């Protein structure tokens, strides 16, 4: 198995161990989970400090929604702990 695929499987397993079912989270929920304000999280996303994915809506006139990429967060945490 490729190293990248193994990293993905490890990260998905870690996320599931935390009781989460999906690999993304809204900034407001992430802020609650880590104990800071939603504006601090969105500012960190704007600065590129927190990885995110942006989903484009299918309906015209709707703004894209940004979600925290928990897979990338898990990878950053593993690298920092090594």
Secondary structure, DSSP 8 states (H G I E B T S, - for coil): --HHHHHHHHHHHHHHHTT-SSSEEEHHHHHHHHTS-HHHHHHHHHTTSS-EEEE--SSTT---EEEEEHHHHHHHHHHHH-
